[in-house]
Amino acid sequence: MANPRKPFRLNVGFIIHEEVGYSHKFPFEYEKAVLGDDLTLENFSGMIVIDRAQQGLVVQGEFSGDTTLECVRCLKEFRHTLHADWTELYAFNQKSVSESGLLMPEDGHIDFAPVLREYALLEVPLKALCKPDCKGLCIECGQDLNVKDCGHSQGEDDSPFSVLKQLL
């Protein structure tokens, strides 16, 4: 199916010569997929479906994979599953280009790694939590409050605006 060094670079040139409405599926499954220096997904699987349209190739994809994130409260690493569904148009000419700006390469090979990376990064939560009720770290001593309570009060607010809370 694909080059082992570039597993998401697919030869789709044969689809260009098919009739409008032709569809081809490219399933994939990898134990580990590296999508850039800062993003590695394990148990990465999905499907890319390419449909021949008048303006170009309509690419629909879906994938899921596990990555390691750091909890914003307790700073521990944890496993998180990313899942995305996406659709893009690879236009045949500049006149048909969509807002994504993707153009069909002349050699008939499309590298989907940048698109997969983009959609995977969109699925990474802004505030990643290891669990919804993570207690975080003590603001006094740094103790992980999920492991044990250190006895320090976590509710005190030394902010000069804390007096305004009493008005509510």
C-alpha positions as CSV (number, residue, x, y, z in Angstrom):
1,M,0.0,0.0,0.0
2,A,2.5,2.6,1.1
3,N,6.2,3.3,1.4
4,P,7.4,2.0,4.8
5,R,9.4,5.2,5.5
6,K,6.4,7.4,4.5
7,P,3.4,5.2,5.4
8,F,0.8,7.9,4.7
9,R,2.1,8.8,1.2
10,L,-0.4,7.1,-1.0
11,N,-0.5,6.7,-4.8
12,V,-3.9,8.1,-5.8
13,G,-3.1,8.8,-9.4
14,F,-5.2,6.0,-10.7
15,I,-8.3,7.6,-9.2
16,I,-7.9,10.7,-11.4
17,H,-8.6,8.6,-14.5
18,E,-11.8,7.0,-13.1
19,E,-15.3,8.3,-13.6
20,V,-16.9,10.9,-11.3
21,G,-18.4,8.9,-8.3
22,Y,-15.6,6.3,-8.2
23,S,-14.5,5.6,-4.6
24,H,-11.5,3.8,-3.1
25,K,-10.7,2.9,0.5
26,F,-7.3,2.9,2.1
27,P,-7.4,1.2,5.6
28,F,-4.4,1.6,7.9
29,E,-3.3,0.2,11.2
30,Y,0.1,0.8,12.9
31,E,1.4,0.0,16.3
32,K,3.2,3.3,16.4
33,A,2.9,6.3,14.1
34,V,5.2,9.3,14.4
35,L,3.4,12.5,13.1
36,G,6.1,15.0,13.8
37,D,8.7,15.5,16.5
38,D,6.1,16.2,19.2
39,L,3.3,13.8,18.3
40,T,3.5,10.0,18.4
41,L,0.3,7.9,18.4
42,E,0.2,4.2,19.3
43,N,-2.5,1.7,18.2
44,F,-3.1,4.1,15.4
45,S,-5.8,2.9,13.0
46,G,-8.3,4.3,10.6
47,M,-9.6,4.6,7.1
48,I,-9.1,7.1,4.2
49,V,-11.8,7.0,1.6
50,I,-11.1,8.9,-1.6
51,D,-14.0,9.8,-4.0
52,R,-13.5,11.1,-7.5
53,A,-15.5,14.4,-8.0
54,Q,-15.7,16.9,-10.8
55,Q,-13.5,19.4,-9.0
56,G,-10.9,17.0,-7.6
57,L,-10.6,14.2,-5.0
58,V,-12.8,14.3,-2.0
59,V,-10.9,12.7,0.9
60,Q,-12.8,11.5,4.0
61,G,-10.8,10.1,6.8
62,E,-11.2,8.8,10.3
63,F,-8.7,7.6,12.8
64,S,-8.0,6.9,16.5
65,G,-4.8,6.5,18.4
66,D,-3.4,6.7,21.9
67,T,-0.9,9.4,22.9
68,T,0.8,10.4,26.2
69,L,-0.3,13.7,27.7
70,E,0.6,15.6,30.9
71,C,-2.1,16.4,33.4
72,V,-2.3,20.2,33.9
73,R,-3.2,19.8,37.6
74,C,-0.9,17.0,38.9
75,L,1.7,17.0,36.1
76,K,1.7,13.2,35.8
77,E,1.7,11.6,32.3
78,F,-1.3,9.6,31.3
79,R,-2.7,7.8,28.2
80,H,-5.3,9.6,26.1
81,T,-7.2,8.4,23.0
82,L,-7.5,10.8,20.1
83,H,-10.3,10.3,17.6
84,A,-11.1,12.4,14.5
85,D,-13.3,12.4,11.4
86,W,-12.3,14.8,8.6
87,T,-13.0,15.8,5.0
88,E,-10.7,17.6,2.6
89,L,-10.8,18.4,-1.2
90,Y,-7.6,18.0,-3.2
91,A,-8.5,20.2,-6.2
92,F,-7.4,19.4,-9.8
93,N,-6.7,23.0,-10.6
94,Q,-6.3,26.4,-8.9
95,K,-9.8,27.4,-9.8
96,S,-11.4,24.6,-7.8
97,V,-9.2,25.0,-4.7
98,S,-11.1,25.1,-1.4
99,E,-10.3,27.2,1.7
100,S,-7.8,24.6,2.8
101,G,-5.7,25.3,-0.3
102,L,-5.0,21.6,-1.1
103,L,-4.0,20.9,-4.7
104,M,-3.6,17.5,-6.3
105,P,0.1,16.8,-6.9
106,E,1.2,16.2,-10.4
107,D,2.9,12.9,-9.5
108,G,-0.4,11.5,-8.2
109,H,1.1,10.8,-4.7
110,I,-0.5,12.5,-1.6
111,D,1.2,12.5,1.7
112,F,-1.5,12.5,4.3
113,A,0.8,12.8,7.3
114,P,0.5,16.6,7.6
115,V,-3.3,16.4,7.4
116,L,-3.4,13.6,10.0
117,R,-1.1,15.5,12.3
118,E,-3.2,18.7,12.0
119,Y,-6.4,16.8,12.9
120,A,-4.8,14.9,15.7
121,L,-3.5,18.1,17.2
122,L,-7.0,19.6,17.1
123,E,-8.2,16.7,19.2
124,V,-5.6,17.2,22.0
125,P,-7.5,18.8,24.9
126,L,-6.3,22.3,25.9
127,K,-6.4,21.4,29.6
128,A,-5.6,17.7,29.7
129,L,-6.7,16.0,32.9
130,C,-5.7,12.5,34.0
131,K,-9.1,12.1,35.6
132,P,-12.0,14.6,35.9
133,D,-11.7,14.8,39.7
134,C,-7.9,15.3,39.8
135,K,-7.0,17.3,42.9
136,G,-3.7,18.6,41.6
137,L,-0.7,19.7,43.6
138,C,-0.6,21.6,46.9
139,I,0.2,25.2,46.4
140,E,2.3,25.3,49.5
141,C,4.5,22.2,49.4
142,G,3.8,20.6,46.0
143,Q,2.4,17.3,47.4
144,D,0.3,15.4,44.9
145,L,-3.2,15.7,46.6
146,N,-4.4,12.6,44.7
147,V,-1.9,10.5,46.8
148,K,-2.3,12.1,50.2
149,D,-3.5,15.3,51.9
150,C,-0.6,17.3,53.2
151,G,-2.7,19.4,55.6
152,H,-2.2,22.8,54.0
153,S,-5.3,24.8,53.2
154,Q,-5.9,25.0,49.5
155,G,-8.8,27.4,49.6
156,E,-7.1,30.6,50.9
157,D,-6.8,33.3,48.3
158,D,-4.1,36.0,48.9
159,S,-5.3,38.0,45.9
160,P,-6.2,41.6,46.6
161,F,-9.4,40.9,44.7
162,S,-10.5,38.1,47.1
163,V,-12.6,40.7,49.0
164,L,-14.8,41.1,45.9
165,K,-15.9,37.5,46.3
166,Q,-17.8,38.5,49.4
167,L,-19.9,40.9,47.4
168,L,-21.3,38.0,45.4
